[in-house]
Amino acid sequence: MTPWDLADAESASLQDDKPHEECGVVGVWGSADAAALTALGLHALQHRGQEAAGIVSMETGAGIFHAHKGRGLVGDNFGDAAVIAGLPGRAAVGHNRYATTGETALRNVQPLYADFEFGGFAVAHNGNLTNAHTLKRALVRRGCLFQSTTDSEVFIHLIAISLYSTVTDRLIDALKQVQGAYSLVALHNGALIGARDPLGVRPLVIGKLPAGGPGGAYVLASETCALDIVGAEFLRDVEPGEIVVIDEAGLHSTKPFAAQPSRFCIFEYIYFARPDSTVEGTPVYETRKRIGAELARESGVAADVIVPVPDSGVPAAMGYAHEAGIPYELGIIRNHYVGRTFIEPTDHIRHLGVKLKHSANRAVLEGKRVVLVDDSIVRGTTSRKIVEMVRAAGATEVHMRISSPPTTHSCFYGIDTPERSKLLAAKHDVEEMAKIIGADSLAFISLDGLYRALGRPGRDAAQPGYCDACFTGDYAIPLVDLRDNAERPVSLLQAAAP
């Protein structure tokens, strides 16, 4: 997908005016088809990152690693049987990338690999480290040579300088020095390792394959949908602050961090996770329907039809329509076969570009009072174009309902959002936002309403239970680099154009 700063606000495509997915990770242990299963898992997690994909496989026992990485979608990189054949071994780790740190260059495509005294080591990381630049400056002073501009490489160097003897202890040593949100999978000659940050902001699940070696065959993945596609049985979530080690003897767990109240990313329920996934024990699809129902109870309006903004607004719109007792219709049709929106030189063509991905269903909209349901408003450019399109199709009224609270703060934990000054809700109240997007009315679900939809009585400010910093500014993990004004190290090596 196009990063935020590649197009101005007027030319941003529909998908640019969204918080972008973080990344997706997969790890497989104990299967002769490890690389193929990893590729399938990455296919299921394609929604979490579309810029690049990579897989590193390992021939257990021999300790020989094989890697293939490339820009583009999983199918573009791993659709050829010859590529999979070039990734032998009974273990593999894979990564889908959406760049939240570092430019989109091949050297930043994960998994990252390094040769250590104990052998090879590959790691794939989902999330952001909030003290990465501070750590990197210290590591460079010690003589560490960075080959990428992604914060994930910090793990490699912290492991390299650790004085502990085992690989797992070295990783624990590294994790105790970083701050931020992370789920990671790592592979070395002895084991597949999975880890989550102490607050459990980013997701990671464990699955078991039906056949494998003496210790069993396992899958680690960002979401359960990746387990489903490879036929793995869901076992459980990796717990916050937990490290799981999978080797020839089976699965082992260690918890090196002091227990803390978890702060799982609440936006996984609203937008990021695939609807058929179950995250933290909760089915995403049903949760989004409950959010839509709560939104209808809070901000119902007289209307003839409820229309989702596809695809992310669909379950919430279904819940809204059911609760409101108003017909649900597909008033906007999405073209699933369009990639990046073309940015043409004229304002007229730029404006028409929105129709490459979405078009109005006039038969449903004409002469109707319409409620549009979407998951979020970031800069407002998408919402304005959608409202204009629905009005042009003959709608008499257009009301916008959003299944998240207003996004008023930037995320520093692995979600790519604009800086705060570009967030519409950070500069305008709801009434002003309604005028900007051209809607007859606009309403967001309340923060307490969102928590009620998730099965809680409301938000407990002392112990929220979720990371909701994008709505509240309550950053649970210290923003060390931001606080210390740590400058991002600039690489002098510029990537060639693709």
Secondary structure, DSSP 4 states (H G I P E B T S, - for coil): ---GGGS-GGG--GGGSSPBP-EEEEEEES-TTHHHHHHHHHHHTGGG--SEEEEEEEETTTTEEEEEEEES-HHHHH-SHHHHHTS-SSEEEEEEE--SSS-S-GGGPSSEEEEETTEEEEEEEEEEETTHHHHHHHHHHTT-----SSTTHHHHHHHHH---SSHHHHHHHHHTT--EEEEEEEEETTEEEEEE-TT--S--EEEEESS-STT-EEEEESSHHHHHHHTPEEEEEPPTT-EEEEETTEEEEE--S------EETHIIIIIS-TT-EETTEEHHHHHHHHHHHHHHHH----SEEEE-TTTTHHHHHHHHHHHT--B---EEE-TT--SPP--SSHHHHHHGGGGTEEE-HHHHTT-EEEEEES--SSSHHHHHHHHHHHHTT-SEEEEEESS----S---SS-B---GGG-HHHH--HHHHHHHHT-SEEEE--HHHHHHHTTSSS--TTS-SEE-HHHH---SS--HHHHTTPPPPPPS-PPPP-
